[in-house]
Amino acid sequence: MQAMRRKLVWVERMNFQGWVCTECAWVFKPSGSIVDESIDEMKMHYEQQRDKEFASHVCAEHSRATRNPG
């Protein structure tokens, strides 16, 4: 079986801006509180959450047929 070569990419469309997987319909949806954090801390937490969720998602669970982030 060939290894997937998925990548995390930024897309901009009419009704959507965000991070998506190149191989499936996975879309990063940030969550969590940003209260009492500096800009640098917010950026660091956002990037950590994005990278962790991207690395752990299973493409087979995000059918490209239903992809329509924007």
Buried (B, 14 or more C-beta within 10 A) or exposed (E): EEEEEBEBEEEEEEEEEBBBBEBBBBBBEEEEEEEEEEEEEBEEBBEEBBEEBBEEBEBEEBEEEEEEBE
